[in-house]
């Protein structure tokens, strides 16, 4: 689902910039793990993502890896709270 809006980028390592870069409602990364796809999107609540696990695949194959965080804790709501130098964000407990 392509959106009508677009972004223009002017970055130091791309002096000519990139104009009219398309925006999409959702992005899909297929086979992020063997027979497991990742779908992510954003809404008013923030960035959301979910995994599509195909039949016969073990969902414990999904492993998240973090680098550069200052802390990782599980809070009282079973959410993973990732501390960073610019603030913390939380990932709710996975559900199926």
Phi and psi restraints in degrees (value plus and minus 20) as a CYANA .aco file:
   2 UNK   PHI     -95.0   -55.0
   2 UNK   PSI     118.8   158.8
   3 UNK   PHI    -109.3   -69.3
   3 UNK   PSI     139.3   179.3
   4 UNK   PHI     -92.3   -52.3
   4 UNK   PSI     -50.4   -10.4
   5 UNK   PHI     -92.0   -52.0
   5 UNK   PSI     144.2   184.2
   6 UNK   PHI    -170.3  -130.3
   6 UNK   PSI     148.6   188.6
   7 UNK   PHI    -140.6  -100.6
   7 UNK   PSI     131.2   171.2
   8 UNK   PHI    -133.3   -93.3
   8 UNK   PSI     115.9   155.9
   9 UNK   PHI    -140.1  -100.1
   9 UNK   PSI     112.3   152.3
  10 UNK   PHI    -148.9  -108.9
  10 UNK   PSI      83.9   123.9
  11 UNK   PHI    -139.4   -99.4
  11 UNK   PSI     131.7   171.7
  12 UNK   PHI     -78.1   -38.1
  12 UNK   PSI     -57.9   -17.9
  13 UNK   PHI    -105.4   -65.4
  13 UNK   PSI     -22.4    17.6
  14 UNK   PHI    -152.9  -112.9
  14 UNK   PSI      57.6    97.6
  15 UNK   PHI     -80.3   -40.3
  15 UNK   PSI     -48.3    -8.3
  16 UNK   PHI     -99.5   -59.5
  16 UNK   PSI     -29.6    10.4
  17 UNK   PHI      54.3    94.3
  17 UNK   PSI     157.1   197.1
  18 UNK   PHI    -153.6  -113.6
  18 UNK   PSI      99.6   139.6
  19 UNK   PHI    -126.6   -86.6
  19 UNK   PSI     128.1   168.1
  20 UNK   PHI      35.5    75.5
  20 UNK   PSI      27.0    67.0
  21 UNK   PHI     -94.6   -54.6
  21 UNK   PSI     102.4   142.4
  22 UNK   PHI     -85.4   -45.4
  22 UNK   PSI     129.6   169.6
  23 UNK   PHI    -133.8   -93.8
  23 UNK   PSI     126.9   166.9
  24 UNK   PHI    -147.8  -107.8
  24 UNK   PSI     133.8   173.8
  25 UNK   PHI     -91.3   -51.3
  25 UNK   PSI     -57.6   -17.6
  26 UNK   PHI    -162.8  -122.8
  26 UNK   PSI     132.7   172.7
  27 UNK   PHI    -145.1  -105.1
  27 UNK   PSI     123.1   163.1
  28 UNK   PHI    -144.4  -104.4
  28 UNK   PSI     108.9   148.9
  29 UNK   PHI    -129.3   -89.3
  29 UNK   PSI      88.9   128.9
  30 UNK   PHI     -99.4   -59.4
  30 UNK   PSI     128.2   168.2
  31 UNK   PHI      29.8    69.8
  31 UNK   PSI      26.2    66.2
  32 UNK   PHI     -83.5   -43.5
  32 UNK   PSI     -51.6   -11.6
  33 UNK   PHI    -149.0  -109.0
  33 UNK   PSI     147.0   187.0
  34 UNK   PHI     -76.7   -36.7
  34 UNK   PSI      94.1   134.1
  35 UNK   PHI      42.9    82.9
  35 UNK   PSI       7.6    47.6
  36 UNK   PHI    -149.4  -109.4
  36 UNK   PSI     104.2   144.2
  37 UNK   PHI    -125.4   -85.4
  37 UNK   PSI     136.3   176.3
  38 UNK   PHI    -139.6   -99.6
  38 UNK   PSI     108.5   148.5
  39 UNK   PHI    -137.2   -97.2
  39 UNK   PSI     111.7   151.7
  40 UNK   PHI    -158.5  -118.5
  40 UNK   PSI     133.6   173.6
  41 UNK   PHI    -180.4  -140.4
  41 UNK   PSI     153.4   193.4
  42 UNK   PHI    -148.4  -108.4
  42 UNK   PSI     126.2   166.2
  43 UNK   PHI    -161.6  -121.6
  43 UNK   PSI    -188.3  -148.3
  44 UNK   PHI     -81.6   -41.6
  44 UNK   PSI     -42.2    -2.2
  45 UNK   PHI    -105.7   -65.7
  45 UNK   PSI     -26.4    13.6
  46 UNK   PHI      97.0   137.0
  46 UNK   PSI    -182.5  -142.5
  47 UNK   PHI     -99.3   -59.3
  47 UNK   PSI     114.3   154.3
  48 UNK   PHI    -143.9  -103.9
  48 UNK   PSI     130.1   170.1
  49 UNK   PHI    -169.4  -129.4
  49 UNK   PSI     136.5   176.5
  50 UNK   PHI    -171.7  -131.7
  50 UNK   PSI     135.6   175.6
  51 UNK   PHI    -122.4   -82.4
  51 UNK   PSI     120.0   160.0
  52 UNK   PHI    -125.4   -85.4
  52 UNK   PSI      90.9   130.9
  53 UNK   PHI    -121.4   -81.4
  53 UNK   PSI      97.2   137.2
  54 UNK   PHI     -95.3   -55.3
  54 UNK   PSI     134.5   174.5
  55 UNK   PHI     -73.1   -33.1
  55 UNK   PSI     119.2   159.2
  56 UNK   PHI      65.7   105.7
  56 UNK   PSI     -20.4    19.6
  57 UNK   PHI    -119.0   -79.0
  57 UNK   PSI     122.5   162.5
  58 UNK   PHI    -103.0   -63.0
  58 UNK   PSI      95.4   135.4
  59 UNK   PHI     -85.0   -45.0
  59 UNK   PSI     -35.3     4.7
  60 UNK   PHI     -92.5   -52.5
  60 UNK   PSI     -24.2    15.8
  61 UNK   PHI     -87.1   -47.1
  61 UNK   PSI     -39.7     0.3
  62 UNK   PHI     -95.2   -55.2
  62 UNK   PSI     102.7   142.7
  63 UNK   PHI    -152.6  -112.6
  63 UNK   PSI     108.0   148.0
  64 UNK   PHI    -120.6   -80.6
  64 UNK   PSI     117.6   157.6
  65 UNK   PHI    -144.3  -104.3
  65 UNK   PSI     112.9   152.9
  66 UNK   PHI    -138.5   -98.5
  66 UNK   PSI     123.5   163.5
  67 UNK   PHI    -153.0  -113.0
  67 UNK   PSI     120.9   160.9
  68 UNK   PHI      66.8   106.8
  68 UNK   PSI     -20.8    19.2
  69 UNK   PHI     -95.5   -55.5
  69 UNK   PSI     136.9   176.9
  70 UNK   PHI    -113.3   -73.3
  70 UNK   PSI     -40.4    -0.4
  71 UNK   PHI    -180.3  -140.3
  71 UNK   PSI     136.5   176.5
  72 UNK   PHI    -157.9  -117.9
  72 UNK   PSI      98.1   138.1
  73 UNK   PHI    -158.5  -118.5
  73 UNK   PSI     137.4   177.4
  74 UNK   PHI    -124.6   -84.6
  74 UNK   PSI     103.1   143.1
  75 UNK   PHI    -107.2   -67.2
  75 UNK   PSI    -196.3  -156.3
  76 UNK   PHI     -84.4   -44.4
  76 UNK   PSI     -37.4     2.6
  77 UNK   PHI    -116.2   -76.2
  77 UNK   PSI      -9.0    31.0
  78 UNK   PHI      46.5    86.5
  78 UNK   PSI       2.9    42.9
  79 UNK   PHI    -111.7   -71.7
  79 UNK   PSI     126.8   166.8
  80 UNK   PHI    -106.2   -66.2
  80 UNK   PSI     101.0   141.0
  81 UNK   PHI    -124.9   -84.9
  81 UNK   PSI     100.8   140.8
  82 UNK   PHI    -125.5   -85.5
  82 UNK   PSI      95.5   135.5
  83 UNK   PHI    -108.7   -68.7
  83 UNK   PSI     114.7   154.7
  84 UNK   PHI    -151.8  -111.8
  84 UNK   PSI     153.1   193.1
  85 UNK   PHI     -88.0   -48.0
  85 UNK   PSI     -37.3     2.7
  86 UNK   PHI    -129.9   -89.9
  86 UNK   PSI      -8.7    31.3
  87 UNK   PHI     106.2   146.2
  87 UNK   PSI     153.7   193.7
  88 UNK   PHI    -124.2   -84.2
  88 UNK   PSI     134.5   174.5
  89 UNK   PHI    -156.0  -116.0
  89 UNK   PSI     136.6   176.6
  90 UNK   PHI    -143.8  -103.8
  90 UNK   PSI     128.5   168.5
  91 UNK   PHI    -135.2   -95.2
  91 UNK   PSI      98.5   138.5
  92 UNK   PHI     -84.3   -44.3
  92 UNK   PSI     138.6   178.6
  93 UNK   PHI     -77.3   -37.3
  93 UNK   PSI     114.0   154.0
  94 UNK   PHI     -81.9   -41.9
  94 UNK   PSI     129.6   169.6
  95 UNK   PHI    -161.5  -121.5
  95 UNK   PSI     135.3   175.3
